[in-house]
Amino acid sequence: MANGQWFPQDWPERIRALAEGTLTPVVPKRAATVMLLKDTAAGPAVHMLRRRASMAFAGGAYAYPGGGVDPRDDDHQIRWAGPTRAWWSRRLAVTETEAQAIVCAAVRETYEEAGVLLAGPTPDSVVGDTTGADWEADREALVARDLSFAEFLERRGLVLRSDLLGAWTRWITPEFESRRYDTWFFVAALPAGQRTRNASTEADRTVWIAPADAASAYDKGELLMMPPTIATLRQLSGYSAAAEALAAAPGRDLTPVLARARLDGEEIVLSWPGHEEFTKHIPTGGATA
């Protein structure tokens, strides 16, 4: 293919089954992902990881730190700074308990996969270096789900800094996919004193890269990505500083983006509303165009 769009080989078959009514869509799981930014002399760079080629879903594709919501974070009362849970409920179009869990997932996954923690001992502070052995033990317990994020914050006496996050967009995995996620994308700036590292067992490489450079590499077929990733990179390319992107987040439309598939003669037409560049025409034989 001309660009680096990730495209599962079983999609044509599953799309036909959905159109014929023989495929029942999987209920999407709630998830969150974070576009972590830092300012450089050339403008903001975003932290990305490359999923291991052995991964069943999007193996080899570049993405942001992220993952599923832990239901244990729904109603556990935690110390919270920034916009209220009610504000986040309205912003994310979910209940207050769901909003808390989604924000917790965004902060937790950034810590699990990048070693960056958007929390501090007070409502106006963040922790410093989190690379010590005791921090690593807690991080591994979070990854193993032996410890919930709410329990982790309580144990360490930390306040979750929801004010350091901006909700950017929302994408739902197509109905014909076998693994489906309802994912909220957030933007955040790397806190002073912290540094990223490849802490994810699902990634074999991490990079800091200018959004425009990453998009250019995708266009050349050099970097493999899913539609939400390249779409958000193009959106971030217009900002000259991390703070500028964060300031723009509250005004962004969070209407979910959901792919549509239809049969048109001898081909399947796959499209993402509002994102025409991802439209695919798939001959019923299975090749893509």
CORPEHU-V601043 format. One record per run of one state. SS is the DSSP state (@ for helix, = for strand, . for the rest). FROM is the first residue (numbers start at 1). TO is the last residue. Records with the same first field share a line. If there is no record, write none. Layout:
SS: FROM-TO, FROM-TO
This chain:
.: 1-4, 6-10, 21-28, 41-42, 52-61, 64-64, 69-70, 74-79, 82-84, 93-95, 115-118, 121-132, 144-148, 157-158, 173-180, 190-202, 220-224, 226-226, 237-241, 250-256, 265-266, 273-274, 284-287, 289-289
=: 5-5, 29-40, 43-51, 62-63, 65-68, 80-81, 119-120, 159-161, 165-172, 181-189, 203-210, 225-225, 257-264, 267-272, 275-283, 288-288
@: 11-20, 71-73, 85-92, 96-114, 133-143, 149-156, 162-164, 211-219, 227-236, 242-249
